[in-house]
Amino acid sequence: MALITEQDRFNPDRINSQVVGIAANIGRHDSGMHCHQKAQLLYAPSGSMSITLENHQCILPPTRAAWIPAGINHCAVMTNVVAYRSLYFDTRQKVNYPDQIRIIGVNPLLRELIERMAFWSWQMPFNEQEAVVNLFWQELASSPDETLLLPLPSDPRLAAWLDKLKQEGHNPAPLNEAALSIGASEKTISRIFTRETGMPYQAWRQQWRLMKAIELLSDNKPVSAVAFDLGFSSDSAFISFFRKQTGTTPTSYIKKTTY
């Protein structure tokens, strides 16, 4: 069994197999913070998901996957229907597993390998999987790292504000408005963000907006609607911002997800 529903109870650590794959179409869903004894590769060939990884948050559009080492706390959130694929690996069976969180680009070959492995029977003997698994490791090792990770501040003064921001998914306010909402001075907020994220507040806010834009575009939201939701004065202002951050237009970026 590899194709599951949202109602199915599933714990990869209870399955005695070197490689465990699952596939599902999942609507609005929040996995809650959890971890596995197995390492995990998380991917969605359509739709997008938001993942919190310890003190970072990231967006996975259909051209990106997340490698999550064993024992790392994480939470996956889907706000629309997502074609969910997840692979789990018994790290005791291989010496050279990646030991750090990676957000990677997914090329057509890696995409097809993930798709095949996600539908494998959990009872399939490893000797029948080995050739495909070895090719998977080669592709994973050569996949480019992507910069869709957003560091999250941990200062308790920002906790309620940050939780509301994540739950509602709205656009982070400019620094002066954020300071009023948090109940601290602009100078204090700036110092916290620089110290805990390595980014000034404005740069952090822009990265948040970029990741939210990618999420909305991956869910087939029109460019004009995304520009409006994220508070840009015009479509052209949003396109200019997006091109500056990614080197391409929103439309071109999303077209790449279909190869």
MOFEN-V472495 format. One record per pair of residues at least 24 apart in sequence whose C-alpha atoms are under 7 Angstrom apart, sorted by the first residue. I is the first residue (numbers start at 0). J is the second residue. D is the distance in whole Angstrom. If there is no record, write none. Layout:
I | J | D
I | J | D
//
This chain:
0 | 120 | 5
0 | 121 | 6
1 | 117 | 7
1 | 118 | 5
1 | 119 | 6
1 | 120 | 6
1 | 121 | 7
2 | 118 | 7
11 | 87 | 7
12 | 36 | 6
12 | 37 | 6
16 | 121 | 7
17 | 88 | 6
17 | 89 | 5
17 | 92 | 7
18 | 86 | 7
18 | 87 | 6
18 | 88 | 5
18 | 89 | 7
19 | 86 | 6
19 | 87 | 5
19 | 88 | 7
19 | 121 | 6
20 | 85 | 6
20 | 86 | 4
20 | 87 | 6
20 | 116 | 6
20 | 117 | 4
20 | 118 | 6
20 | 119 | 6
21 | 84 | 6
21 | 85 | 5
21 | 86 | 7
21 | 117 | 5
21 | 118 | 6
22 | 83 | 6
22 | 84 | 5
22 | 85 | 7
22 | 117 | 6
22 | 118 | 6
23 | 82 | 6
23 | 83 | 5
23 | 84 | 7
24 | 80 | 6
24 | 81 | 6
24 | 82 | 5
24 | 83 | 6
25 | 80 | 5
25 | 81 | 5
25 | 82 | 7
25 | 83 | 7
26 | 77 | 7
26 | 78 | 7
26 | 79 | 5
26 | 80 | 4
26 | 81 | 6
27 | 77 | 5
27 | 78 | 4
27 | 79 | 5
27 | 80 | 7
28 | 76 | 6
28 | 77 | 5
28 | 78 | 7
29 | 75 | 6
29 | 76 | 4
29 | 77 | 7
30 | 74 | 6
30 | 75 | 5
30 | 76 | 6
31 | 74 | 5
32 | 72 | 6
32 | 73 | 5
32 | 74 | 5
33 | 72 | 5
33 | 73 | 6
33 | 74 | 7
34 | 70 | 5
34 | 71 | 6
34 | 72 | 5
34 | 73 | 6
35 | 69 | 6
35 | 70 | 6
36 | 69 | 5
36 | 70 | 6
37 | 69 | 5
37 | 87 | 6
37 | 88 | 5
37 | 89 | 5
37 | 90 | 6
38 | 67 | 6
38 | 68 | 5
38 | 69 | 4
38 | 87 | 6
38 | 88 | 5
38 | 89 | 7
38 | 90 | 6
39 | 66 | 6
39 | 67 | 5
39 | 68 | 6
39 | 85 | 7
39 | 86 | 6
39 | 87 | 4
39 | 88 | 6
40 | 64 | 7
40 | 65 | 6
40 | 66 | 5
40 | 67 | 6
40 | 85 | 6
40 | 86 | 5
40 | 87 | 7
41 | 65 | 5
41 | 66 | 7
41 | 84 | 6
41 | 85 | 5
41 | 86 | 7
42 | 83 | 6
42 | 84 | 5
42 | 85 | 6
43 | 81 | 6
43 | 82 | 5
43 | 83 | 5
43 | 84 | 6
44 | 82 | 6
45 | 81 | 6
45 | 82 | 5
46 | 80 | 7
46 | 81 | 5
46 | 82 | 7
46 | 217 | 6
46 | 218 | 5
47 | 81 | 6
47 | 214 | 6
47 | 217 | 6
47 | 218 | 7
48 | 75 | 7
48 | 76 | 6
48 | 77 | 5
49 | 75 | 6
49 | 76 | 5
49 | 77 | 7
50 | 74 | 5
50 | 75 | 4
50 | 76 | 6
51 | 75 | 7
54 | 150 | 6
54 | 151 | 5
55 | 148 | 6
55 | 149 | 5
55 | 150 | 4
55 | 151 | 5
56 | 148 | 6
56 | 149 | 5
56 | 150 | 6
56 | 151 | 7
57 | 147 | 6
57 | 148 | 5
57 | 149 | 6
58 | 147 | 6
58 | 210 | 6
58 | 214 | 6
60 | 213 | 7
60 | 214 | 7
60 | 217 | 6
61 | 256 | 6
62 | 104 | 6
62 | 105 | 5
62 | 256 | 5
63 | 102 | 7
63 | 103 | 6
63 | 104 | 5
63 | 105 | 5
64 | 102 | 6
64 | 103 | 5
64 | 104 | 7
64 | 105 | 7
65 | 101 | 6
65 | 102 | 5
65 | 103 | 6
66 | 100 | 6
66 | 101 | 5
66 | 102 | 6
67 | 100 | 5
68 | 98 | 6
68 | 99 | 6
68 | 100 | 6
84 | 117 | 6
85 | 117 | 6
86 | 117 | 6
101 | 144 | 7
102 | 144 | 6
102 | 145 | 5
103 | 142 | 6
103 | 143 | 6
103 | 144 | 5
103 | 145 | 5
104 | 142 | 6
104 | 143 | 6
104 | 144 | 6
104 | 145 | 6
105 | 142 | 7
109 | 135 | 7
109 | 138 | 6
147 | 210 | 7
149 | 206 | 7
150 | 196 | 5
151 | 196 | 6
152 | 192 | 6
152 | 195 | 5
152 | 196 | 6
157 | 181 | 6
170 | 208 | 7
170 | 229 | 6
171 | 204 | 6
209 | 241 | 7
216 | 253 | 7
217 | 253 | 7
//
